[in-house]
């Protein structure tokens, strides 16, 4: 259910002068004509950012546990009765966040003209953010330990679109360079679901009485939503029951801008600033929905204890999750266009060249991605070295909203060839399925271009 907001550019390469894609972070850094490899490996970046991992939710079973090695399986979820609630909840953050990002360039090229360097590019962008509070998992795992639960800061946002970007950088003088980019946006799919009020659960006899408000809006190309026979008992609104048959098409249109500048303070020090993704997408015929306002939920069974009078009919966990989905059911509020602002990013950088060895320079890049409850901040230090004309590399360390990260980038380049590969977030330990076990902080970026 997660398609793919974290920054979708390789920030470790921001100070690599050979990189032809760093103008995506700051358009003033567009400094050479180029042609990217079309469709394949032109500029590709995919990654995740989060403060949780697979180990937070999947546990290895012990031989004494119920169901151990049944069907050859020895893994279980956090909902298994033998998983200690205090241990599970103690490993979670107050707000647990996960972002998945993707940038895929279909084509891109740069050329001289109009007194500077210009660029044209077509990219597919996808950003998905999920925010889940610890109190939600406490309610699921420790049902019955409390009579009341308050759950807030639930949120899911995904935006997927194509962008046609037209950029220009202009050298004002020996010290100052400015750049800008205008981007035409073609909406593919968008959804934003969030709790507007605290979701309050209170135990009443053998059921939970729930109240609160969740609102959502979605536009999936030209696909419409199916409506269930079930209705909101108070208003008669039909319940949203998934997507109808898929229909392709554009879900909306928008416009975005990037602005940037670099300034050489002295021979060995250059500072830079940029503000990117200033813009919006208007999603036509978007489906609006909201929760019932008040409802009932039978709850999760707990350890098979008979003193918890909810869900003790031996149903499996899947059935109970389905009940939780029913509890958070959304009802249709109508179809109308909606305008959504992009998540803008502020970037501030400083680059210092070591006077005693001018092939080595150090950089610092601060970034703030402004996206409400899904906002993200980082400060990244990097060391950059170009020991020979055809190779340079960078190593970085960042302090971010989701923890400390390490990055590495390398660029192999000749007169008409440039291959850059790197990561801002090392993968760490992965499961057999390739899922990060500790924290979902990982990415990989590849760029193949031909300087002109």
N, C-alpha and C positions, 0 to 999 in steps of 0.2 A: 504493500500500500504506500510505501515511500518511493517516489520517483527519484527525484534528485532535487538559512542561507549563510552560507559562508562565502568568503571571497573566492571568486572563480578564476583568479589570476595567480600565477606563481610569484608570490611576493619575494621569495628568496632571490629571484633573478632581477629585482628592481634596480640594483646597482651594477648589473652586468652589462657593459656597454655593447657587447656583441648581440644581445637579445633583441629580436625584432618584434616582440610582442609586449614589451613593458609599457608601450604607449596605451595599453588598455587600462593601466593603473593611473598614468599621468599622460595626457595627450601631448604635452610639451616634449616628451621623450621620443617622439617620432622623428628620427634623425637620419634615416637612410632609406632609399628606394629598395623595394623587395617584392618578391612574389612568393606567397606561401604555397606549399604543396596542396592542391585542391582535394577536397573530400577526405583524404587519408593523411593523418598526421600533420596537417597544416598547423593547427593550434588546438590541442585537445587537453582538457583538464577535468578530472573527476575526483571527488573526495568527500569525506565526511568530517564533521566537527561535532563534538559532544562531550558531556561530562559523565557519561555512562558507557558501559560495554556489555557484551554478552554474559560475562560472569556475574553481572548484577541480577540476572533473571533466570539463568540456567545453572543447575547444580548437579554434581556427580553424586549418584546414590550410593549409600553404604549397604553392605550385605544384609544388614538387619532391617532395612527399610521395606515397606510394603511395595510390591511390584518390581523388586530388584531383579534385573536380567530377564524379566518376562519378555519374550520375543527378542531376546538378545540385547535389550536396551538397559542402560545403566545411567541415563540422564533424566532429569525431571525439571519442572518449572519451580519457581519460588512459591507456588501455591501448594506444593506437596506438604502434608501435615508434619513431616519430620524436619522440614526446613525451619530453623528457628526464626521467629518473626523479628526478634531484636537484632539478630545478625543481618538479616535481609534489609531491614529498614535502616540499620546503622550504616550501611554502605551506600545509601542514596543521598542525594543532595535535596535541599528544600525545594528547588526547582530543577527538574531533570530535563535536559535539552539535547536535542539531536538535530543537526542540519545535514542535508545531502545536496551537493552542488554539482552541476555539469555545465561545461562550455564545450561546444563542438563547432569548429569553424568549417564552413562549406567552401569558402574561398576568401582570399584576402591579398591585396597588393598595394604597394606604395610607389609614388612617382614624384619627381620634381615638378614644380609649377607654382604660379601665383606668388613667387617670391619665397617659397618654402618647400616643405615636404607634405604630400597629401596621401591619404589612405582611403581605400574602399574595402569593406569586408561584410560578409554575411555569416552570422553565427546563430546557432541554436543555443538557448540558455534555459536552464532549469534550476530552480531553487526551491527546496522544501525545508520547512522548519517545524519541529514538534516541541511543545513544552508541556510536561506532565508533572504536577506537584507530588511531593512525597505523601501528602495526605490522601491522595487517591489510592496509592498502593497500601497505605495503612488501613484504609477502609476495606480493601479487598482481602488483605492478609489477616487482619486482626478483628474481623467482624465479631461484634459482641463484647469486645473489651471496653468499649465506650458506648454510651447511649446516644451520643451525637457526634457528627463529623462535619467539618466545614472544608470544602474543597474549592480552591480558586486557582487562577492562572493556568487553566487548561487552554491550549491553543494549538491549532494546526493551520499552516499556511503553505500553499504551493503555487508558484507562478511559473509558467512555461510559455516561452515565446521565441519568435525569430526576430533578429535585429539586423537591419541594414545600416551600417555606420559609414559616415563620410567625415574624415578627420583632416586637420591641417595644423601644422606647427610652423612657427615663424620666429626667426632669430631677430630680435629687436636691435641688439648690439652685442658686443663681446661678452657681456655679463648676463643679459636677460633674454630668455626664450619663453614664448607663450604658445599655448596650443588649445585647440577645442575640437569637439566632435559632436555632430548631430546624428541622432539615431532614430530611424523609423522602425516602429515596433509593431509586430503582427502577432496578436494574442492567439495562443493555441489552447491552453487549459489553465484555469485558475480556481482556487478554492481557499476560503478563509473561514475557519470555524473557531469560535472562542467563547469562553464563559464571560458573560457581562456582569453577572452578580455571583456571589458565593453560592456554590451548590451545597445545600444544607440537608443532611440525612439525619433523621431522628427515629429511634426505634420505638414503634408503637405496637404493642401486643406481639404478633408474630410477623410483622412486616415493617419495612422502613418507609417512612413518609419522607418524600424528597421535595425540595422546592429550590427555585433558582431560575436562571435564564441563560440559555446557550443560543447564540445566533450564528448563522452561517450564510454564505453566499458562494455560488459555484457557477462556472461556465466551462463546459468541456466541449470545445469546438462547436459543432452544430447539434450535439447530442442532447436529447431531452431527458428529464428524470421520470421514472415510473412512480405512480402513486398507489399506495396500498388501499385495501378496502377499509382498513382501520382509520379512525378519525379522532381528532382531539375532542374528548367528551365535552369540553366547555365551549369551544368555538366552532366545532365541526370541520376544521381544516383537515385535509387529507394528509396522511403520513407519507413522507418520502421513503421510497422503498428501492433505492438504487438507480442505476442508469438504464435507460431504454437501449434499443439497438444503436450501435455506434454509427455516427454520421460525421464524416470529415467536413472541414471548413474552418474558417477563421472565426474565433470567438470575440475578437475585438481589435482595436487599433490604438496606437499611442505614439508618444514622442518623448525622446530623452536627450539629454545634453551631458557632455563631459567638459570640464574646464581645468586647465593646469598651467603651471609656470615653473621654471627653474631659474635660479639666480646665483651667479658665482660671486660669493662674498670676497674671496681672495683666491690666489692661485691654487691653493690646496683644499679649499672648502666651498662646496656647492650645496645650497638648500633648495628644496622643492616643495610644492603644495599642489593638491588637486582635489576637486570635488566631482565625483562621477555618479552616473545614474540619477541625475536630476530629471525627473519626468514622471509620466503616468501612462496607464493603459485604460481605455474605456471599454469595458466588457459589455457587449450588447446582449440583450435577452438573458441576463444572468438570473439564476434561480435563487430566490431568497427563502430562508427557512429559519425556524426557531423552535425551541423546546416547548413543552406543554405548560411550563410554569410551576405545576405541582403534579406529582405522580407517586406511584408506589413501586417498591422493589422488594422481592422476597429475600434477597441477600445471598451471600456465599456460605456454604457449609463450612464448619470449622472442626477439623480433626475428627469428624464423626461423632462429636459429643452430642448427647441427647438433650443437654440443657440449653443448647442454642437452637431455638425453635424455628430456624429458617433453613430451607434447602437441605433437609436430611432424608431425601428420598432416593439416595444412591445414584443420582444423575452425575454424568461425568463433567469434567471442567468445561468442556466445549459448550454444553447446555447452559452452564452457569454464566459463561461469557456472553452467550446469546441473550440471556436475561439482562445482563448489564447493558448490552446494546439496546434492548427494549426500553430500559430505564432512561437512556439518553436519546430516545427517539426524537427525530426532527419532523416538524410539520410545515407544510408548504404555505408561504406567505405571498406568493405571486412571482411574476416574472417582470423584471425591469432592468434597464442598463445601470451599471455601477462603475464608478471611476476609482481606480486604486493607484496610489503613488508607489513608485519604485522605492526600494530600499537604498537610499543614497549612501555613499561612502566617502568619508573625509580621509585624505592621506597627507601626512607631513613627513618629509624626509631630510636627512643631512648626510653628506658624503665627504669624507676626509681622506685625502691621499697622504700616505706616509712619506715625508720629504726624503728620508734616507734610503728608501726603496720604493720608487714611484710605481712599481708594478703591483704594489699592495695598497689597498684602500679599505677603509672601514665605513660602514653605513648604519644608520638607524632610521627605521620607518615605523611611524605610528599610524594606525588605522582605526577608524570608528565607523561601524556599519549601523545606520540608524533605521531600526525596524521594530520599534515598540518593544514588546516583551521578547522578541526574537533578536534584539540588538546584540552586537558582538564587537569587542574591542581587543586590540593587540598592539604590543610594542616589540619590534623585531630588530635585533642586532645582527649584523653580518660582517664577515671578513671576506674580501674579494681579491683574487689574485689572477694575474695574467702573465705567467712565466715566459710564454712564447707567443708569437703572433697568432698562431692558429688554435689556441686553447686558453680558456679562462674558466674559473670555477668560483663558487661561493659556498660558504657554510654559515648557517644562521641559528640563532636561538631566540625564541619568542615567549613572552609572558602574555597570556591571553585569558579571555573570559572562561575558557574551559581547561586551563592548566598550562604547564610549560611544554613547549614544543621545540623540536629540532628539525632543521631543514638542510638540504643539500641540492645544489644545482651545478651543472657543467655544460659548457658550450664548446662544440667542435666546429670550427669554421675556417673556410678558405675564401678565395676571392668571390666565388659565386656559389657558395654552399654554407649552410648554417644549420646545425642540429643542436637543439637545446633540450635537455631532459632534467627533471628534478622533482623534488617534493618539499613542501612546507611542513609536513607532519609525517614523521616516520611511522610506519605501520605498527611496529611493536609486535606482540605475540598475537597470532591469529588462530582461530579454530580451523578444523579440517575443511570447513566450508568457506574459509577466507574471511570470516567475520571477526573484527577486533574484539579481543576478550576483555581488556581492561577499560580503555576509553576509545570511543569511536572517533579518534583523531588520525586520519590518514588521507593522503591524496597522492596523485601522480599526474605530472604534466609533461607533454611531449610537443615540441614544435619543430617543424622542418620547413625551411624557407631558403630562397635563393636571392641573396643580395644582388642588386643591379649596379 
